[in-house]
Amino acid sequence: MKELVEILAKALVDQPDKVEVTMVEKERSVVIELRVAPEDMGKVIGKQGRIARAIRSVVKAAATKQRKKVVVEIV
């Protein structure tokens, strides 16, 4: 999951070296925090949150195979 979010985010931003992804695993859920440079925040979120929603959808689809709930937070 972490690698998936990292690959997607690095493809979207201008400064891929500033992309940080941290993952906190709990019993049945996983929280993935995505941090990018302030200038790239709009590119990751997108107009009306469309890109952020798409990232969450892709990760959620990948998580169903592992039977875990995944939450992607853009910090």
KOLGU-4560 file (N, C-alpha, C; in nm, 3 decimals, padded with zeros to 5 digits):
<recs>
<n_xx: 00.083 n_yy: -00.120 n_zz: 00.000 ca_xx: 00.000 ca_yy: 00.000 ca_zz: 00.000 c_xx: 00.087 c_yy: 00.126 c_zz: 00.000 mol: A seq: 1 type: MET>
<n_xx: 00.184 n_yy: 00.125 n_zz: 00.087 ca_xx: 00.271 ca_yy: 00.243 ca_zz: 00.100 c_xx: 00.340 c_yy: 00.273 c_zz: -00.032 mol: A seq: 2 type: LYS>
<n_xx: 00.390 n_yy: 00.170 n_zz: -00.096 ca_xx: 00.461 ca_yy: 00.189 ca_zz: -00.223 c_xx: 00.367 c_yy: 00.240 c_zz: -00.332 mol: A seq: 3 type: GLU>
<n_xx: 00.245 n_yy: 00.192 n_zz: -00.330 ca_xx: 00.145 ca_yy: 00.235 ca_zz: -00.428 c_xx: 00.117 c_yy: 00.385 c_zz: -00.417 mol: A seq: 4 type: LEU>
<n_xx: 00.095 n_yy: 00.432 n_zz: -00.295 ca_xx: 00.069 ca_yy: 00.574 ca_zz: -00.273 c_xx: 00.190 c_yy: 00.657 c_zz: -00.311 mol: A seq: 5 type: VAL>
<n_xx: 00.308 n_yy: 00.607 n_zz: -00.278 ca_xx: 00.431 ca_yy: 00.680 ca_zz: -00.309 c_xx: 00.452 c_yy: 00.692 c_zz: -00.460 mol: A seq: 6 type: GLU>
<n_xx: 00.428 n_yy: 00.587 n_zz: -00.533 ca_xx: 00.444 ca_yy: 00.591 ca_zz: -00.680 c_xx: 00.344 c_yy: 00.688 c_zz: -00.742 mol: A seq: 7 type: ILE>
<n_xx: 00.219 n_yy: 00.681 n_zz: -00.697 ca_xx: 00.117 ca_yy: 00.771 ca_zz: -00.751 c_xx: 00.149 c_yy: 00.917 c_zz: -00.722 mol: A seq: 8 type: LEU>
<n_xx: 00.192 n_yy: 00.946 n_zz: -00.599 ca_xx: 00.221 ca_yy: 01.084 ca_zz: -00.561 c_xx: 00.342 c_yy: 01.138 c_zz: -00.636 mol: A seq: 9 type: ALA>
<n_xx: 00.446 n_yy: 01.057 n_zz: -00.649 ca_xx: 00.567 ca_yy: 01.103 ca_zz: -00.718 c_xx: 00.540 c_yy: 01.131 c_zz: -00.865 mol: A seq: 10 type: LYS>
<n_xx: 00.445 n_yy: 01.061 n_zz: -00.924 ca_xx: 00.410 ca_yy: 01.085 ca_zz: -01.064 c_xx: 00.335 c_yy: 01.217 c_zz: -01.082 mol: A seq: 11 type: ALA>
<n_xx: 00.271 n_yy: 01.265 n_zz: -00.977 ca_xx: 00.188 ca_yy: 01.385 ca_zz: -00.988 c_xx: 00.262 c_yy: 01.515 c_zz: -00.959 mol: A seq: 12 type: LEU>
<n_xx: 00.362 n_yy: 01.511 n_zz: -00.872 ca_xx: 00.422 ca_yy: 01.635 ca_zz: -00.820 c_xx: 00.544 c_yy: 01.678 c_zz: -00.901 mol: A seq: 13 type: VAL>
<n_xx: 00.585 n_yy: 01.806 n_zz: -00.879 ca_xx: 00.705 ca_yy: 01.859 ca_zz: -00.943 c_xx: 00.832 c_yy: 01.825 c_zz: -00.864 mol: A seq: 14 type: ASP>
<n_xx: 00.818 n_yy: 01.805 n_zz: -00.733 ca_xx: 00.932 ca_yy: 01.775 ca_zz: -00.646 c_xx: 00.914 c_yy: 01.636 c_zz: -00.585 mol: A seq: 15 type: GLN>
<n_xx: 00.943 n_yy: 01.531 n_zz: -00.660 ca_xx: 00.920 ca_yy: 01.396 ca_zz: -00.608 c_xx: 01.010 c_yy: 01.358 c_zz: -00.491 mol: A seq: 16 type: PRO>
<n_xx: 01.122 n_yy: 01.427 n_zz: -00.475 ca_xx: 01.211 ca_yy: 01.396 ca_zz: -00.363 c_xx: 01.152 c_yy: 01.441 c_zz: -00.229 mol: A seq: 17 type: ASP>
<n_xx: 01.052 n_yy: 01.526 n_zz: -00.229 ca_xx: 00.991 ca_yy: 01.574 ca_zz: -00.104 c_xx: 00.865 c_yy: 01.495 c_zz: -00.067 mol: A seq: 18 type: LYS>
<n_xx: 00.836 n_yy: 01.390 n_zz: -00.138 ca_xx: 00.720 ca_yy: 01.307 ca_zz: -00.107 c_xx: 00.757 c_yy: 01.212 c_zz: 00.007 mol: A seq: 19 type: VAL>
<n_xx: 00.676 n_yy: 01.214 n_zz: 00.113 ca_xx: 00.696 ca_yy: 01.124 ca_zz: 00.226 c_xx: 00.567 c_yy: 01.049 c_zz: 00.252 mol: A seq: 20 type: GLU>
<n_xx: 00.578 n_yy: 00.919 n_zz: 00.269 ca_xx: 00.462 ca_yy: 00.836 ca_zz: 00.297 c_xx: 00.492 c_yy: 00.755 c_zz: 00.422 mol: A seq: 21 type: VAL>
<n_xx: 00.405 n_yy: 00.768 n_zz: 00.522 ca_xx: 00.419 ca_yy: 00.688 ca_zz: 00.643 c_xx: 00.294 c_yy: 00.603 c_zz: 00.660 mol: A seq: 22 type: THR>
<n_xx: 00.312 n_yy: 00.486 n_zz: 00.717 ca_xx: 00.202 ca_yy: 00.392 ca_zz: 00.731 c_xx: 00.193 c_yy: 00.347 c_zz: 00.876 mol: A seq: 23 type: MET>
<n_xx: 00.074 n_yy: 00.358 n_zz: 00.934 ca_xx: 00.049 ca_yy: 00.314 ca_zz: 01.070 c_xx: -00.053 c_yy: 00.201 c_zz: 01.063 mol: A seq: 24 type: VAL>
<n_xx: -00.012 n_yy: 00.082 n_zz: 01.105 ca_xx: -00.102 ca_yy: -00.033 ca_zz: 01.100 c_xx: -00.169 c_yy: -00.052 c_zz: 01.235 mol: A seq: 25 type: GLU>
<n_xx: -00.299 n_yy: -00.075 n_zz: 01.229 ca_xx: -00.376 ca_yy: -00.108 ca_zz: 01.348 c_xx: -00.432 c_yy: -00.248 c_zz: 01.328 mol: A seq: 26 type: LYS>
<n_xx: -00.519 n_yy: -00.290 n_zz: 01.416 ca_xx: -00.567 ca_yy: -00.429 ca_zz: 01.412 c_xx: -00.634 c_yy: -00.462 c_zz: 01.278 mol: A seq: 27 type: GLU>
<n_xx: -00.732 n_yy: -00.383 n_zz: 01.238 ca_xx: -00.803 ca_yy: -00.411 ca_zz: 01.113 c_xx: -00.796 c_yy: -00.296 c_zz: 01.014 mol: A seq: 28 type: ARG>
<n_xx: -00.723 n_yy: -00.193 n_zz: 01.045 ca_xx: -00.717 ca_yy: -00.080 ca_zz: 00.954 c_xx: -00.573 c_yy: -00.031 c_zz: 00.940 mol: A seq: 29 type: SER>
<n_xx: -00.552 n_yy: 00.045 n_zz: 00.834 ca_xx: -00.421 ca_yy: 00.103 ca_zz: 00.805 c_xx: -00.441 c_yy: 00.250 c_zz: 00.773 mol: A seq: 30 type: VAL>
<n_xx: -00.359 n_yy: 00.336 n_zz: 00.834 ca_xx: -00.363 ca_yy: 00.479 ca_zz: 00.804 c_xx: -00.236 c_yy: 00.513 c_zz: 00.729 mol: A seq: 31 type: VAL>
<n_xx: -00.252 n_yy: 00.568 n_zz: 00.609 ca_xx: -00.139 ca_yy: 00.608 ca_zz: 00.527 c_xx: -00.139 c_yy: 00.760 c_zz: 00.520 mol: A seq: 32 type: ILE>
<n_xx: -00.028 n_yy: 00.821 n_zz: 00.565 ca_xx: -00.015 ca_yy: 00.967 ca_zz: 00.563 c_xx: 00.076 c_yy: 01.006 c_zz: 00.447 mol: A seq: 33 type: GLU>
<n_xx: 00.029 n_yy: 01.098 n_zz: 00.366 ca_xx: 00.105 ca_yy: 01.146 ca_zz: 00.251 c_xx: 00.142 c_yy: 01.291 c_zz: 00.274 mol: A seq: 34 type: LEU>
<n_xx: 00.271 n_yy: 01.318 n_zz: 00.266 ca_xx: 00.321 ca_yy: 01.455 ca_zz: 00.281 c_xx: 00.396 c_yy: 01.494 c_zz: 00.154 mol: A seq: 35 type: ARG>
<n_xx: 00.364 n_yy: 01.613 n_zz: 00.103 ca_xx: 00.431 ca_yy: 01.666 ca_zz: -00.016 c_xx: 00.473 c_yy: 01.810 c_zz: 00.012 mol: A seq: 36 type: VAL>
<n_xx: 00.550 n_yy: 01.866 n_zz: -00.079 ca_xx: 00.590 ca_yy: 02.007 ca_zz: -00.067 c_xx: 00.465 c_yy: 02.095 c_zz: -00.075 mol: A seq: 37 type: ALA>
<n_xx: 00.465 n_yy: 02.208 n_zz: -00.005 ca_xx: 00.347 ca_yy: 02.296 ca_zz: -00.007 c_xx: 00.306 c_yy: 02.340 c_zz: -00.147 mol: A seq: 38 type: PRO>
<n_xx: 00.404 n_yy: 02.356 n_zz: -00.236 ca_xx: 00.372 ca_yy: 02.399 ca_zz: -00.373 c_xx: 00.299 c_yy: 02.289 c_zz: -00.450 mol: A seq: 39 type: GLU>
<n_xx: 00.319 n_yy: 02.164 n_zz: -00.412 ca_xx: 00.260 ca_yy: 02.051 ca_zz: -00.483 c_xx: 00.128 c_yy: 02.004 c_zz: -00.422 mol: A seq: 40 type: ASP>
<n_xx: 00.085 n_yy: 02.067 n_zz: -00.315 ca_xx: -00.036 ca_yy: 02.023 ca_zz: -00.248 c_xx: -00.158 c_yy: 02.026 c_zz: -00.341 mol: A seq: 41 type: MET>
<n_xx: -00.169 n_yy: 02.130 n_zz: -00.421 ca_xx: -00.283 ca_yy: 02.141 ca_zz: -00.513 c_xx: -00.283 c_yy: 02.033 c_zz: -00.619 mol: A seq: 42 type: GLY>
<n_xx: -00.165 n_yy: 01.988 n_zz: -00.660 ca_xx: -00.157 ca_yy: 01.884 ca_zz: -00.762 c_xx: -00.201 c_yy: 01.749 c_zz: -00.708 mol: A seq: 43 type: LYS>
<n_xx: -00.176 n_yy: 01.726 n_zz: -00.580 ca_xx: -00.214 ca_yy: 01.600 ca_zz: -00.520 c_xx: -00.363 c_yy: 01.598 c_zz: -00.486 mol: A seq: 44 type: VAL>
<n_xx: -00.417 n_yy: 01.713 n_zz: -00.447 ca_xx: -00.558 ca_yy: 01.720 ca_zz: -00.412 c_xx: -00.645 c_yy: 01.733 c_zz: -00.536 mol: A seq: 45 type: ILE>
<n_xx: -00.607 n_yy: 01.818 n_zz: -00.629 ca_xx: -00.683 ca_yy: 01.834 ca_zz: -00.753 c_xx: -00.802 c_yy: 01.925 c_zz: -00.736 mol: A seq: 46 type: GLY>
<n_xx: -00.868 n_yy: 01.953 n_zz: -00.846 ca_xx: -00.986 ca_yy: 02.039 ca_zz: -00.843 c_xx: -01.099 c_yy: 01.967 c_zz: -00.770 mol: A seq: 47 type: LYS>
<n_xx: -01.151 n_yy: 02.030 n_zz: -00.670 ca_xx: -01.260 ca_yy: 01.977 ca_zz: -00.587 c_xx: -01.226 c_yy: 01.841 c_zz: -00.529 mol: A seq: 48 type: GLN>
<n_xx: -01.096 n_yy: 01.813 n_zz: -00.510 ca_xx: -01.054 ca_yy: 01.689 ca_zz: -00.446 c_xx: -01.063 c_yy: 01.566 c_zz: -00.533 mol: A seq: 49 type: GLY>
<n_xx: -01.070 n_yy: 01.584 n_zz: -00.663 ca_xx: -01.088 ca_yy: 01.469 ca_zz: -00.752 c_xx: -00.968 c_yy: 01.375 c_zz: -00.753 mol: A seq: 50 type: ARG>
<n_xx: -00.847 n_yy: 01.431 n_zz: -00.756 ca_xx: -00.729 ca_yy: 01.345 ca_zz: -00.761 c_xx: -00.711 c_yy: 01.272 c_zz: -00.628 mol: A seq: 51 type: ILE>
<n_xx: -00.734 n_yy: 01.343 n_zz: -00.517 ca_xx: -00.725 ca_yy: 01.279 ca_zz: -00.386 c_xx: -00.827 c_yy: 01.165 c_zz: -00.375 mol: A seq: 52 type: ALA>
<n_xx: -00.946 n_yy: 01.188 n_zz: -00.425 ca_xx: -01.050 ca_yy: 01.085 ca_zz: -00.422 c_xx: -01.009 c_yy: 00.965 c_zz: -00.508 mol: A seq: 53 type: ARG>
<n_xx: -00.945 n_yy: 00.992 n_zz: -00.622 ca_xx: -00.901 ca_yy: 00.884 ca_zz: -00.710 c_xx: -00.790 c_yy: 00.802 c_zz: -00.644 mol: A seq: 54 type: ALA>
<n_xx: -00.697 n_yy: 00.868 n_zz: -00.577 ca_xx: -00.590 ca_yy: 00.797 ca_zz: -00.506 c_xx: -00.651 c_yy: 00.708 c_zz: -00.398 mol: A seq: 55 type: ILE>
<n_xx: -00.745 n_yy: 00.762 n_zz: -00.323 ca_xx: -00.810 ca_yy: 00.683 ca_zz: -00.218 c_xx: -00.885 c_yy: 00.563 c_zz: -00.277 mol: A seq: 56 type: ARG>
<n_xx: -00.948 n_yy: 00.581 n_zz: -00.391 ca_xx: -01.022 ca_yy: 00.471 ca_zz: -00.454 c_xx: -00.928 c_yy: 00.359 c_zz: -00.499 mol: A seq: 57 type: SER>
<n_xx: -00.817 n_yy: 00.394 n_zz: -00.557 ca_xx: -00.720 ca_yy: 00.294 ca_zz: -00.603 c_xx: -00.663 c_yy: 00.217 c_zz: -00.484 mol: A seq: 58 type: VAL>
<n_xx: -00.629 n_yy: 00.288 n_zz: -00.379 ca_xx: -00.573 ca_yy: 00.223 ca_zz: -00.260 c_xx: -00.678 c_yy: 00.135 c_zz: -00.193 mol: A seq: 59 type: VAL>
<n_xx: -00.801 n_yy: 00.183 n_zz: -00.188 ca_xx: -00.908 ca_yy: 00.105 ca_zz: -00.127 c_xx: -00.934 c_yy: -00.023 c_zz: -00.205 mol: A seq: 60 type: LYS>
<n_xx: -00.926 n_yy: -00.016 n_zz: -00.337 ca_xx: -00.945 ca_yy: -00.135 ca_zz: -00.419 c_xx: -00.833 c_yy: -00.236 c_zz: -00.395 mol: A seq: 61 type: ALA>
<n_xx: -00.711 n_yy: -00.187 n_zz: -00.380 ca_xx: -00.599 ca_yy: -00.277 ca_zz: -00.352 c_xx: -00.609 c_yy: -00.336 c_zz: -00.212 mol: A seq: 62 type: ALA>
<n_xx: -00.670 n_yy: -00.264 n_zz: -00.120 ca_xx: -00.680 ca_yy: -00.309 ca_zz: 00.019 c_xx: -00.787 c_yy: -00.416 c_zz: 00.038 mol: A seq: 63 type: ALA>
<n_xx: -00.885 n_yy: -00.422 n_zz: -00.051 ca_xx: -00.990 ca_yy: -00.522 ca_zz: -00.035 c_xx: -00.935 c_yy: -00.664 c_zz: -00.046 mol: A seq: 64 type: THR>
<n_xx: -00.826 n_yy: -00.681 n_zz: -00.117 ca_xx: -00.764 ca_yy: -00.813 ca_zz: -00.127 c_xx: -00.706 c_yy: -00.857 c_zz: 00.007 mol: A seq: 65 type: LYS>
<n_xx: -00.662 n_yy: -00.760 n_zz: 00.087 ca_xx: -00.603 ca_yy: -00.792 ca_zz: 00.218 c_xx: -00.706 c_yy: -00.787 c_zz: 00.331 mol: A seq: 66 type: GLN>
<n_xx: -00.830 n_yy: -00.754 n_zz: 00.296 ca_xx: -00.940 ca_yy: -00.745 ca_zz: 00.393 c_xx: -00.910 c_yy: -00.648 c_zz: 00.506 mol: A seq: 67 type: ARG>
<n_xx: -00.854 n_yy: -00.533 n_zz: 00.469 ca_xx: -00.825 ca_yy: -00.428 ca_zz: 00.565 c_xx: -00.888 c_yy: -00.297 c_zz: 00.519 mol: A seq: 68 type: LYS>
<n_xx: -00.917 n_yy: -00.212 n_zz: 00.614 ca_xx: -00.968 ca_yy: -00.080 ca_zz: 00.583 c_xx: -00.849 c_yy: 00.014 c_zz: 00.575 mol: A seq: 69 type: LYS>
<n_xx: -00.840 n_yy: 00.088 n_zz: 00.466 ca_xx: -00.727 ca_yy: 00.179 ca_zz: 00.446 c_xx: -00.779 c_yy: 00.321 c_zz: 00.438 mol: A seq: 70 type: VAL>
<n_xx: -00.713 n_yy: 00.410 n_zz: 00.513 ca_xx: -00.746 ca_yy: 00.551 ca_zz: 00.511 c_xx: -00.622 c_yy: 00.627 c_zz: 00.463 mol: A seq: 71 type: VAL>
<n_xx: -00.638 n_yy: 00.707 n_zz: 00.359 ca_xx: -00.528 ca_yy: 00.788 ca_zz: 00.306 c_xx: -00.551 c_yy: 00.932 c_zz: 00.350 mol: A seq: 72 type: VAL>
<n_xx: -00.456 n_yy: 00.987 n_zz: 00.426 ca_xx: -00.464 ca_yy: 01.125 ca_zz: 00.471 c_xx: -00.354 c_yy: 01.205 c_zz: 00.404 mol: A seq: 73 type: GLU>
<n_xx: -00.392 n_yy: 01.319 n_zz: 00.348 ca_xx: -00.294 ca_yy: 01.409 ca_zz: 00.287 c_xx: -00.265 c_yy: 01.519 c_zz: 00.389 mol: A seq: 74 type: ILE>
<n_xx: -00.142 n_yy: 01.518 n_zz: 00.439 ca_xx: -00.104 ca_yy: 01.610 ca_zz: 00.547 c_xx: -00.029 c_yy: 01.727 c_zz: 00.491 mol: A seq: 75 type: VAL>
</recs>
